[in-house]
Amino acid sequence: MLSFELTEDQQAFRTELARYARTRLRPAYAERAAKTDFPWEAHKELAALGVLGIGLPEEFGGTGVSPDDPVTLGMATETLAYGDVNVAAAPVQSGLVAAQLAEGGSRAVQERYIPELISGDAVSGIAVTEPGAGSDAAGMRTVAEPVPGGWRLTGEKIAITHAMCAKTVLVYARQPGSVRSKGISCFLLPMSAEGVSRAHMPGMGCLPLGWGSVAMDSVFLPADHLVGSEGLGFAAAMHHFDFSRSALGLLCLGAAQASVDEAAAYARDREAFGQRIIEFQGVSFPLAEHATYLEAARLLCYRALWARQVGQPHTALAAMSKWWPPRVALEAIQSAMQIHGNLGYSTELPLQQRYRDVMAYLVADGTSEIQKRIIAKDLLRKVGA
Ligand SMILES: Cc1cc2nc3c(=O)[nH]c(=O)nc-3n(C[C@H](O)[C@H](O)[C@H](O)COP(=O)(O)OP(=O)(O)OC[C@H]3O[C@@H](n4cnc5c(N)ncnc54)[C@H](O)[C@@H]3O)c2cc1C
């Protein structure tokens, strides 16, 4: 029988996180979101709540449930995003890096770098995008040249989340002379390594996430900093994106749900033409429609995460839950702004901030167009084209 019921443990965890999101995160969301400082205090609180160790090995401080315990992680992300969509990105970002280290990192790298991600003492980034290669990631040019004892990396990555606050970055680079996806490997790059520099990239939202570029000028990395198999890093990265995409969909939906709830409360209290505006179908129907779209998009994301959890194919489902839910979320937030009238446009309320923050996810982790390409490819595979 089909069931979307969370376990008792997951429900209790969600209740705890929902309380934290509403009472601790939400009141100061707009204030945090306006600054470029990484929210270390909230991040450490997430660690104390156990959010940063979901699915990660117990020996390093994680819950050890499964390689990435995708349903729990998605649920935590959605629940926290109700309070602060930027802070809530942490379990996806830290989880994505730590899961790759747990899966393919050397013992030395695992012991040194996974515990600090779970304890919230450090954050990491994932560096794929380059000035000349974004959607076409296989066109990357960063080179990892084999040298005695390890590699030397040279190249530039841009648009990297956490570039400015990360202690380490998972960086993708190719063997000299290799072409397209073959020959790309993944490395753990300490940002303190000689030859690494970083620069802030101002954005229209997600300011606390430290968006920026990372340049590598003949950076030496010891042999044990290779993550996964040499030359097979591209496929491994895509496998991990199949998880993060659905979690990011839920991240957007959590923020949108907060906006719709705020709009419903406002419409209940605000009066015009002698009655509460919620009595106008022009106000109540959009709320009902967005509540419906959010619910449908939420189910899609959980379906994708569940498929990953039980080992079913989920690449197309993950792509669906990366292009549609952010779009649904943005439309819901925009409608919530409209229902608030002039206040919706004002920076007094967090709605416009959520709109700018959520908009990032139409592009980050693969654009909507690239997700549709993945879905269309799956369709064609099914009809035998
Ligand atoms: C807030 C934010 C955070 C990010 N964080 C990270 C990060 O942590 N790490 C990282 O590596 N990258 C990150 N990125 C970069 C992101 O992954 C890339 O921006 C994205 O993959 C698109 O690449 P591009 O910007 O080079 O656009 P391009 O690839 O140049 O695309 C430009 C436009 O053309 C469209 N397009 C391209 N090819 C096709 C096609 N075949 N069919 C249809 N349309 C196409 C795209 O959809 C887009 O609309 C982040 C981006 C943002 C905005």
Ligand as a Chemical Component Dictionary entry (heavy atoms), coordinates in Angstrom:
data_LIG
# 
_chem_comp.id                   LIG 
_chem_comp.type                 NON-POLYMER 
_chem_comp.pdbx_formal_charge   0 
_chem_comp.three_letter_code    LIG 
# 
loop_
_chem_comp_atom.comp_id 
_chem_comp_atom.atom_id 
_chem_comp_atom.alt_atom_id 
_chem_comp_atom.type_symbol 
_chem_comp_atom.charge 
_chem_comp_atom.model_Cartn_x 
_chem_comp_atom.model_Cartn_y 
_chem_comp_atom.model_Cartn_z 
_chem_comp_atom.pdbx_ordinal 
LIG C1  C1  C 0 22.603 31.183 -5.952  1  
LIG C2  C2  C 0 23.445 30.231 -6.732  2  
LIG C3  C3  C 0 24.228 29.294 -6.083  3  
LIG C4  C4  C 0 25.067 28.453 -6.805  4  
LIG N1  N1  N 0 25.870 27.580 -6.130  5  
LIG C5  C5  C 0 26.744 26.815 -6.827  6  
LIG C6  C6  C 0 27.659 25.951 -6.138  7  
LIG O1  O1  O 0 27.661 25.868 -4.915  8  
LIG N2  N2  N 0 28.533 25.232 -6.869  9  
LIG C7  C7  C 0 28.566 25.288 -8.233  10 
LIG O2  O2  O 0 29.385 24.606 -8.821  11 
LIG N3  N3  N 0 27.716 26.094 -8.906  12 
LIG C8  C8  C 0 26.813 26.855 -8.233  13 
LIG N4  N4  N 0 25.972 27.702 -8.897  14 
LIG C9  C9  C 0 26.084 27.794 -10.338 15 
LIG C10 C10 C 0 24.959 27.085 -11.079 16 
LIG O3  O3  O 0 25.043 25.694 -10.908 17 
LIG C11 C11 C 0 25.082 27.508 -12.544 18 
LIG O4  O4  O 0 24.835 28.895 -12.596 19 
LIG C12 C12 C 0 24.097 26.767 -13.424 20 
LIG O5  O5  O 0 24.475 25.417 -13.552 21 
LIG C13 C13 C 0 23.992 27.405 -14.817 22 
LIG O6  O6  O 0 25.247 27.640 -15.373 23 
LIG P1  P1  P 0 25.594 29.067 -15.996 24 
LIG O7  O7  O 0 25.265 30.084 -14.976 25 
LIG O8  O8  O 0 26.957 29.023 -16.531 26 
LIG O9  O9  O 0 24.557 29.258 -17.171 27 
LIG P2  P2  P 0 24.688 28.688 -18.655 28 
LIG O10 O10 O 0 25.038 27.253 -18.611 29 
LIG O11 O11 O 0 25.573 29.577 -19.437 30 
LIG O12 O12 O 0 23.212 28.847 -19.169 31 
LIG C14 C14 C 0 22.664 30.100 -19.560 32 
LIG C15 C15 C 0 21.205 29.876 -19.926 33 
LIG O13 O13 O 0 21.136 28.946 -21.018 34 
LIG C16 C16 C 0 20.312 27.854 -20.661 35 
LIG N5  N5  N 0 20.835 26.624 -21.257 36 
LIG C17 C17 C 0 22.116 26.202 -21.287 37 
LIG N6  N6  N 0 22.201 25.020 -21.915 38 
LIG C18 C18 C 0 20.939 24.697 -22.279 39 
LIG C19 C19 C 0 20.359 23.607 -22.944 40 
LIG N7  N7  N 0 21.089 22.577 -23.377 41 
LIG N8  N8  N 0 19.018 23.593 -23.146 42 
LIG C20 C20 C 0 18.242 24.628 -22.724 43 
LIG N9  N9  N 0 18.746 25.704 -22.076 44 
LIG C21 C21 C 0 20.068 25.735 -21.858 45 
LIG C22 C22 C 0 20.398 27.775 -19.135 46 
LIG O14 O14 O 0 19.285 27.072 -18.602 47 
LIG C23 C23 C 0 20.404 29.262 -18.781 48 
LIG O15 O15 O 0 19.105 29.748 -18.782 49 
LIG C24 C24 C 0 25.103 28.535 -8.212  50 
LIG C25 C25 C 0 24.294 29.455 -8.869  51 
LIG C26 C26 C 0 23.471 30.301 -8.146  52 
LIG C27 C27 C 0 22.619 31.286 -8.861  53 
# 
loop_
_chem_comp_bond.comp_id 
_chem_comp_bond.atom_id_1 
_chem_comp_bond.atom_id_2 
_chem_comp_bond.value_order 
_chem_comp_bond.pdbx_ordinal 
LIG C1  C2  SING 1  
LIG C2  C3  SING 2  
LIG C2  C26 DOUB 3  
LIG C3  C4  DOUB 4  
LIG C4  N1  SING 5  
LIG C4  C24 SING 6  
LIG N1  C5  DOUB 7  
LIG C5  C6  SING 8  
LIG C5  C8  SING 9  
LIG C6  O1  DOUB 10 
LIG C6  N2  SING 11 
LIG N2  C7  SING 12 
LIG C7  O2  DOUB 13 
LIG C7  N3  SING 14 
LIG N3  C8  DOUB 15 
LIG C8  N4  SING 16 
LIG N4  C9  SING 17 
LIG N4  C24 SING 18 
LIG C9  C10 SING 19 
LIG C10 O3  SING 20 
LIG C10 C11 SING 21 
LIG C11 O4  SING 22 
LIG C11 C12 SING 23 
LIG C12 O5  SING 24 
LIG C12 C13 SING 25 
LIG C13 O6  SING 26 
LIG O6  P1  SING 27 
LIG P1  O7  DOUB 28 
LIG P1  O8  SING 29 
LIG P1  O9  SING 30 
LIG O9  P2  SING 31 
LIG P2  O10 DOUB 32 
LIG P2  O11 SING 33 
LIG P2  O12 SING 34 
LIG O12 C14 SING 35 
LIG C14 C15 SING 36 
LIG C15 O13 SING 37 
LIG C15 C23 SING 38 
LIG O13 C16 SING 39 
LIG C16 N5  SING 40 
LIG C16 C22 SING 41 
LIG N5  C17 SING 42 
LIG N5  C21 SING 43 
LIG C17 N6  DOUB 44 
LIG N6  C18 SING 45 
LIG C18 C19 SING 46 
LIG C18 C21 DOUB 47 
LIG C19 N7  SING 48 
LIG C19 N8  DOUB 49 
LIG N8  C20 SING 50 
LIG C20 N9  DOUB 51 
LIG N9  C21 SING 52 
LIG C22 O14 SING 53 
LIG C22 C23 SING 54 
LIG C23 O15 SING 55 
LIG C24 C25 DOUB 56 
LIG C25 C26 SING 57 
LIG C26 C27 SING 58 
# 
